[in-house]
Amino acid sequence: MTISAPHPAPAPPPGPAGEPAAELRDVHIGFRSGRHVTPVVRGISLALRRGRVLALVGESGSGKSLTSLALIGLLPPGAELTAGSVRLGGEDTGGFSARRWREARGGRVAMVFQDPMAALNPGFPVGWQIAEPFRRRLGLGRREARERAVALMREVGIADAPARFGDHPHEFSGGMRQRAVIAMALALEPAVLLADEPTTALDVTVQAQILDLLAQRQREDDLATLLVSHDLGVVARLAQDIAVMYAGRIVEQGPLDAVYTRPAHPYTLGLLEAMPEAADPGEGNSGGRLKPIPGVPPDPRRPPGGCAFHPRCPFATDLCRAEDPPLIEIGGGRATACHHSDQVLTEESA
C-alpha cells in the first residue's frame, strides 16, 4: 500500500547554504532525581533553515516538546541538557545567561504554544499583551505600540482589531486566542518559529484557518519553522521536511513527500497506516478500520534492550533485540535507524 501526503505542502526554493537559523547537535536531555538522570531525549540533531518547515512527529512521550523547548531555553524544572549543543544563527547558547535568553526569545526565536489560554495572561487585555514587546523591547511609546499591535492583529485575521484591543482572553474564541498568540510570536520578527501542537484544541474548520495563517506567515517572513505534531494530516499541510521521533530518538527523517510515500522505518509505516486515509477496505482492511500500532511506547526509566521499538515491531529479529541501530543515510537526503530498512522499503513498494 502506498500512502501519500493528503495535502502536500508546496516546497519553497532551496535556501542558501550556510549556517542554519537554529540547530540541535547531538542533544541529550534528561530528568534529574538526586544523582540519577533519566534520559528522555537521546542524541537529537536537527537543522532549521529559513524558508522551510521541519515537522517533528511521534506519539505522546516521545520527546518532541522537550526538543522544541530546548531551542528556546525553556526546559521545565528537573529537565536538563546533559550533552550536545543548541545553536541560534551559529551561536552556541550553552553560555547564555538568563538575560541573554530573554533577549533571544521573541527577537531571534519565538514559540506558538498548544494552549493559547495558558500562553495568555487572563488578567490583561489581549491587545496590551501583543503591544508589550514593542514597548519593552523596542522602546516605543504607548500610542505607537498600540498602532503596531492593532496592525498585527489585523494581519493575523482578528476582525475589528481596534475594538478588540481591550478585550481579555476569555472574551476571545479559541481560534481568535490562537491568532493572538501567533501575533505575539511574530511581533519582533524572529528568524525561527516553534509551533508546538498549535491546532490541537481547535475544531477542524478553525484548525484549517490557523494552518493557512501559519503557512502564509511562514512564507512571507521566510521563517525557519519547527512544527511539533502528532497529526500527520496537519504536518502534510505545512511541512516540507519531517523527523520521526520514538522513545527520545529520531528514527527516520527526510523530505516529507518521500517519507510519506515510502517510509523506511516500521514505526513511520505504523503511524501512516493508522491514518484515516489508510483505512482502505479494498486492501484487506476490513470495514475500512484503522490499523493501530500494537502495544505502548516504552517507559524511559525501563527501556528495552536493543531497538526501543522492537517489542511493537513486526519486522523485529534477534538483532533488533540485541543492538540499537544507528541513524544512517539511505540516499535522497533521508536517514533511518532500522536494521531492516531495506525490507521495510521493499514491502512498502510491493
N, C-alpha and C positions, 0 to 999 in steps of 0.2 A: 504494500500500500504506500502510495506517495502522498505526503501531506505538504501542501504549500502554504505560505502565509496568506491568511484570509483577506487582508487588506494591505498589500505590500507598501511599505513606506518608500517614497521616492528617494533615491540615493543622490546626495549632493556631489558636485565635482570633488575629486580628491583634494584634500587640503595640502598646504605646503609642507615640505619636510622640515624637520627641526624638533625642538622641544615640545612635548605635549603641553596643553594648558594645565593639566593635572595628571599625576601619575602615582600609582602604588607600586613599590618594588619589593617583592618577596615579603609582604606584610603578614605578620603573625599577631593575633590578638587573643588574649586570654582573660579569664576572670580569676582574680586572686582571692584565696581564702587562707589567711595566715601565710604559711610558706608555700602552700600548694597553689599552682596555677592550672586551671582547666582550659586547654586550648579550644577556641571556638572558630577562629579563622586561621587557616594554615597555609601560608605561602602564597598569598594572592598577589598577582602582578597584573595591573591594568593601566592602560594609557587612554586619556580622554583628549580628543583633538577638536579644534574649532570647526564648527560646521557639521559635526557628526553626533549621532545619538547612539550610545552604547547601552544596551539593556542588560541588567543583571537579574537573572531569574532563578527560581528554585522554590522548594517548599518552605513553609514557615520553620524557622530554626536553623536554616542553612548558613546564616551569617551575612545575609545581604545587607540588612540595615546597619549592622555594625561596620561593615565595609564602607558604606556611604558616610557614616558618622565620623569615621577616621579621616575622611577627606576634608572635613570641616572642623576638625578638632573638638568634637563634642561627644567623645565616648562616655557612656554612662558610668556612674560610680561603681568601682570594683573592676571595671574593664581597663586594660592597659595594652599598649603596643609593646610587645615583647621582643620583636625583631622586625627588620625591614625599615623602609622609609616611605614617607608621604611627601610628595613634591608638588608645589604650585608654581607654574611657569618656570620650571627648572630649579626652583629654590627649595632646599630641604627644610621642612617645617619642624624637624626634630628639636631645633634650638629656639623655637618660637616661645616667647613669654605669653602670659595671658593677654597683655596689651597688644602684642603683635597679632594674636589670633583675632582679637576684637576688630582690629584694623582690617584684617584679611576678609572676615565674614562680611558679606554684603558687597564689598567693592571688588574682591577677586573671586570669591566663591560664595554661592548662596544656595538655600535649600527650600524646597516646597515639601512640607510635611504631609503625612497621610490624613491627619485630623486637623482641619483648619480651626475648629473651635478651641483646640488645645494650643494652637500656634498664635491665636489672637488673644489679647488681654481683654477679658469681659468688662473691665471697669472703664475702658477708654473708647472714644468713638473710633470707628474703623478708619476714617479719613485722617484723623490725627496720627494713628499708628503708621499709616503709609507716608505721611509727611515727616515723621520724626527723623528718618535718616537724612533727609535734606537739611534739616536744621542742625542736627548733632554732628553729622559727618561733613557736610558741605558748607555749614555756617550761614545758610540762607535765613532771611528774615521770615516772620510768621506768614506774611501775605504771599511772598514768592513761593515758600514751601507749600502753602495751601494750593496755589495755582498749579505747581508741578504735580502734586498729589491728585488733584482733580483731573488733570490731563491724563495721568497714568491710569486712573480709574476708568476713564472713557476708553483708553486703548485696550484694556482687558475686558471691555464689554459690560461694565456696570452702568446701567441706564440711569439717567437723571443724576449724574455724579455730584453736581454741586449740592443738591438737596440731600443726597445720601451721605455726604461727607461727615455729618454729625451723628449718624446713626451708630448704635452699638452693635457688636457682633450678633446678639440674639435677635436683632431686627432684620438680619440678612438670612436668606435661604442658604442651604448647604452649598449650592453651586456658586452663589454670589460670595460666600465666605471664601471659597477656594480661589475665586478670581481675585479677591482682595489679597490673599496670601501670595498669589503669583505676582501681583503688583508690588508687594513689599519685597519679594525676592529680586525683582528686576529693577528696583528703584535706582540703584547705584551702578547699573550696567556691568554686572560681573562677567568675567570670561567663562566661568564654569557654573552650571546649574545642576543641582542634585534634586531629583524628584523621587521621593520615597512613597510608593503606592499612592499617587496623587489623586486617583479617582475611585478608590475602593468604596468609600462611603456614599457614593452618588448613584442615582438611578441611571439607567442606560442612556436616556436622552441627554441629561446633563453631562454625563460622562463623555459622550461624543463631542459636546460643545467644548469641554475643558481640554480634551485631547487635541481638537482642532486649534484651540488657542495656543496651547503649548507648542504645537508644530509650527504655527505661524511665527511666534516669537523666537523660536529656536532658529528658524531660517533667517528672519530679519536681523537678528542680533548676532548671528554667526556664533552661537553658543556651543561650547563643548558640554554635552549633556550626559549625565548618568541617570538612566531610568531604572528604578528598582521596582520589580513587579513579580507577582506570581501568575498574572493573567497574560497568557501568550497572545490573545487577541489584541489587547492593549499594546503589547510590545510590537506587534506587526504593523500597527498604525503609525508608530513613531520612529522606530529604530532602524538603523542600517547594519549595526553590528550587535552581537549577542555573546554573553558569557553565562554559562550554566553552572550554578553552584550546588554542591551536595556535601553535607557534613563539613562545612568550612573550607572546602577546596573548590577551585574551578575544575570541572571535569570535561568541559567542552567549550570552545569559543571559535568565533569566526564570523564571516559575513552572514547576516540573518537569513537571507533567502537560501543560501547553500545549506545552512544548518537545518532550516525548516524542511527543505526538500529531501535531504539525505543525511539524517543525523548519524553521527559516528560513535555515540555513546549510548548504552542501553537506558540510562536514566533520561537522557534527552528524548529518546524514542518513546519511553513510557509517558513522559509529560505530553508529547504531541498526540499520542494515541488516546489520552484522556480528555482531549479537547472535544467539544460537541461536533466540530466539523469532521472528526474521525469516526463518529458513530454511524457507520455506513452499513445498513443491513445487507447490502449486496456483497459484502466482503467477509461473510461468516460471523458478523457481529449481530447476533440475534436481536431483532426488535429495535435495532439502532441504538443499543445501550452503550454507554461509555465503558472503556476498558481501564479500570483503575490499576495503579501500581500496587502490588500486594505489600503488606507489612507497613512498618512505620520507620521514619528516619532514626538513626542511632542516637543514643544518649552520649553526649560528648564526654561525660565522666567515665563511661564504659564503652569505648569504641570497639568495634570488632577488629580482629586482626586482618591484615591484607587490605584489599579494597573495601572501603566503607560501604559500598553499595552491594557487595556480593550476597548478603542474606536475602535481598529482594530481586536479584538479577537472574533472568532466565538463561543467560549465557555463562554463568559462573562455573569455574572449574577449580581444581585444587590449586592451580597457580594463583587465582584470584584470592583464595583464602589465605595464601601464604605471603604474597607480595603486593604492596601498594603500588599501582602503576604510576609512573611519572607522566606529566603533561608533555606530549611530544607533538611536533609539527607533522601534519599529514598532507600538506600541499594546499594550494589555493588560499593561503592566509588562514588556514584552520589548524586547530590543535585539539587533541583529546587525550584523556587519561584512562585508557582502557587496554587491557591485554588482548582483547578480541575485537578491536575496532574494524578490522578487515571483514570479519564475519558479520558484524552489525551492518556495515555498508552493503555487503553482498546480499544479505537477507532483505534489506530495505529496498534494494533495486530489483528484487525478484518479482 
